[in-house]
Amino acid sequence: MTTLTQPLSNTLSLNYLLKQRSKWAGPNRVKCVYAFEPTSFGIGSNRVDWQSSCAILSSKVFSEEKSSSSSNSAGNNNSAADNIAAVNGHKTAVTDLNLVPINGSGDNAKSLPPKPLTISDLSPAPMHGSQLRVAYQGVPGAYSEAAAGKAYPKCEAIPCDQFEVAFQAVELWIADRAVLPVENSLGGSIHRNYDLLLRHRLHIVGEVQLPVHHCLLALPGVRKEYLSRVISHPQALAQCEHTLTKLGLNVVREAVDDTAGAAEFVAVNCLRDTAAIASARAAELYGLQVLADGIQDDPSNVTRFVMLAREPIIPRTDRPFKTSIVFAHDKGTSVLFKVLSAFAFRNISLTKIESRPHRNRPIRLVDDANVGTAKHFEYLFYVDFEASMADVRAQNALAEVQEFTSFLRVLGSYPMDMTPWTPSSRGN
Ligand SMILES: O=C(O)C(=O)C[C@]1(C(=O)O)C=C[C@@H](O)C=C1
């Protein structure tokens, strides 16, 4: 039987942060310093939570700008703001969410032309008033660092040695956001992060797509013929597999934690027989030469990253949004078909469906009467669809999905990355 551990309270997290931050701040990497039993499911794991999440998401649509003092779609009389506080467990979320800029406000709002929204505008500013701190997995020069910079141009990027640590950094208020890869156009899904999304209670607040342009890096003076080994992140090795062969490199491939970490390893250990696959920026940072440029098998190689925060953002309808959900069902054979048809009938496009085995890992479900039971599911399904939770079609589709499933959680509703991109451009 799995028992849920108490989530760290904000006070606890802040005390912890005060103790640890001086040690971890600046260039030091955040390390996994403690372990806690991961919660099986967080906010939105049961029907009541999910319903209130949906109610909040649907009742506070900025484009309508109406007072939402009347009853909300969950059928109670709380204001949307109260609901946010209830779901997130503290009132600060309300203030936080009000920081989202809406078409200019204040005395001179009318004279200003409407400013185009950026992804970072839609995400609340940090409560501490300083630079946004963004956790990523890897060391400086990693693609994840570049993705953090693309998502939040003025952020302080905080390197973490594992994905799990990046999640924890946000949960413990050491970072304000985490930016993590979820899929690559060549290598497919990064399953570890799908599993972690489920085990942690962070919300997806945005996405960025980063063109990934790999280089073969070695110590200055080293020639290709000297190489017996190439090291990199497993995804990067997979993305360059054919090109390595075409380059005539008869080398052992070895996986390490991240691309820039591989470059650093070659440089620090003065390895003349080893090359790293990493970015041009990693070459500059660690003093390596570029032996081959653009070695990814597909020039359109792109990795999709998601931005995670402690609070959800308010979904809107005035620009394209995506919503990510995860669900499971424990009976019936046509459930998946029914779920997918809930979107198809409403003309909602699905951009991604991913199934993850969840065998022998019990999930604690809590019903409306607060009675908990442990259930086993064979698979969890992750679905991304192109609609905002502020869109009635999405609300209706999810209400229907809820009928067919035993577990449903909205991971986030967030602006789609619409950045125009050309394969030849270097993203890093
Ligand atoms: O190792 C890095 O530089 C990363 O940021 C990780 C990562 C990944 O996990 O997929 C990110 C983008 C590339 O697809 C290759 C590696």
The ligand as a Tripos MOL2 file, in Angstrom:
@<TRIPOS>MOLECULE
LIG
   16    16     1     0     0
SMALL
NO_CHARGES

@<TRIPOS>ATOM
      1 O1         21.9570   17.4550  -22.3920 O.co2     1 LIG1
      2 C1         21.4450   18.5270  -22.6730 C.2       1 LIG1
      3 O2         22.0820   19.4890  -23.1250 O.co2     1 LIG1
      4 C2         20.0250   18.6950  -22.4590 C.2       1 LIG1
      5 O3         19.5610   19.8050  -22.3280 O.2       1 LIG1
      6 C3         19.1500   17.4680  -22.4500 C.3       1 LIG1
      7 C4         18.5620   17.1350  -23.8100 C.3       1 LIG1
      8 C5         17.4450   16.0480  -23.6300 C.2       1 LIG1
      9 O4         17.1610   15.6260  -22.5240 O.co2     1 LIG1
     10 O5         16.8710   15.6750  -24.6420 O.co2     1 LIG1
     11 C6         17.8970   18.3180  -24.3850 C.2       1 LIG1
     12 C7         17.8830   18.5510  -25.7000 C.2       1 LIG1
     13 C8         18.5210   17.6350  -26.6610 C.3       1 LIG1
     14 O6         17.4580   16.8810  -27.1970 O.3       1 LIG1
     15 C9         19.4830   16.7150  -26.0260 C.2       1 LIG1
     16 C10        19.5360   16.5620  -24.7070 C.2       1 LIG1
@<TRIPOS>BOND
     1     1     2 2
     2     2     3 1
     3     2     4 1
     4     4     5 2
     5     4     6 1
     6     6     7 1
     7     7     8 1
     8     7    11 1
     9     7    16 1
    10     8     9 2
    11     8    10 1
    12    11    12 2
    13    12    13 1
    14    13    14 1
    15    13    15 1
    16    15    16 2
@<TRIPOS>SUBSTRUCTURE
     1 LIG1         1 GROUP 0 **** ****
